[in-house]
Amino acid sequence: MRESLLDAAADLLVERGYRAVRMRDVASAAGVSRRPSTTSSATSGAWRRRS
């Protein structure tokens, strides 16, 4: 799940820019529910480091 979230986030950030991307967009693009993607500090921390 982590890799799919990171890949989806990277794609969306390139496509839309930082201010236009929400976690719900990333979760939807990765095919996961929003709840697990926003409760994992490891995932959100990795997303910030990668962007």
C-alpha positions in Angstrom: 0.0 0.0 0.0 2.8 2.4 0.8 4.4 2.2 -2.6 1.1 2.7 -4.4 0.4 5.8 -2.3 3.8 7.2 -3.0 3.5 6.5 -6.7 0.0 8.0 -6.9 1.1 11.1 -4.9 4.1 11.6 -7.1 2.0 11.4 -10.3 -0.7 13.8 -8.9 1.9 16.3 -7.7 3.5 16.4 -11.1 0.2 16.6 -12.8 -1.6 19.1 -10.6 0.9 20.8 -8.3 1.3 20.7 -4.5 -1.6 23.0 -3.6 -4.1 21.1 -5.8 -3.6 17.6 -4.4 -5.5 16.3 -1.4 -5.0 13.1 0.5 -8.4 11.9 -0.7 -7.1 12.3 -4.3 -4.0 10.3 -3.5 -6.0 7.6 -1.8 -8.4 7.4 -4.6 -5.7 7.2 -7.3 -4.0 4.5 -5.3 -7.2 2.5 -4.9 -7.3 2.6 -1.1 -9.8 4.1 1.3 -9.0 7.5 2.8 -8.9 6.4 6.4 -5.8 4.2 6.3 -3.9 6.7 4.2 -4.4 9.6 6.6 -3.8 7.7 9.9 -0.3 6.3 9.0 2.3 8.8 10.1 5.0 6.7 8.3 3.1 7.1 5.0 2.5 10.8 5.3 6.1 11.3 6.5 7.4 9.4 3.5 5.2 11.4 1.2 6.6 14.6 2.5 10.2 13.4 2.2 9.7 12.1 -1.4 8.0 15.3 -2.7 
